[in-house]
Amino acid sequence: MQLKAPTQSELAYHGLRRDILECRLLPGSKVKMSYVCETYDISLGAAREALSRLTADGMTVMEAQKGFTVAAVSWTEYAQLTETRAEIEVSCLRKSIQHGDVEWESRVVAALHRLTRAQDGGHPQNQLGPSPAWIEAHTEFHRALVSACPNRFQLDLREALYIRSERYRYWSQALSLQLGERDVNDEHGMIAELAQSRDIEAATAAMEEHFTRTARDMLAAAASAGDGVPVLAGALSA
């Protein structure tokens, strides 16, 4: 079966989302239609469609008479986002464990193996934080864990929250925040093992702790950095 080629709008959407995630387009900066059209060689309609999708994802904001800007970020938003994301993730994981079959178990095993290999491969020289290969494998691992959840609305919401939270992973790298040492390989392995053994309460508790620990570490590092995070410093006391 021949795969359908991505549309102009889809190419622009993914390119702009990557630029926002990787901090090439900074929070609060304007995203001009002319820039999008010229950069991706697309029509005005395709550019507007791509930016509208990013607005639905929470990546951009559209204001009447002002056009599109990259959505702001704040540690207050991150704390609330993490709380909501953890609740949805735990609910999806609970249902996934209840309904998962052998195919689901195989997907989790394969995703964990890929993630472990990406972690063991280390980081490219002079690169801050996880490699793109690790980030992709990490995304697939968490997606695999919840993939047997039969509630598609919850999965769609989970995906949207995941995309928004990834901005803060990149921000922590861009701001060179010093996070605490932890063995994420061990954490991921434990979650996968508990899920496959159908220990719902232990698996969901481990998942919630996995999420909240990341948030605690990042918020603590941001608070310690103080003026070292000027873009977000004002939100720390909000």
Secondary structure, DSSP 4 states (H G I P E B T S, - for coil): -PPPPPPHHHHHHHHHHHHHHTTSS-TT-EE-HHHHHHHHT--HHHHHHHHHHHHHTTSEEEETTTEEEEPP--HHHHHHHHHHHHHHHHHHHHHHHHH--HHHHHHHHHHHHHHHHHHHT---TT--SS-HHHHHHHHHHHHHHHTT---HHHHHHHHHHHHHHHHHHHHHHHTT--PPP--HHHHHHHHHHHHHTT-HHHHHHHHHHHHHHHHHHHHHHHHHHGGG-TTTGGGTT-
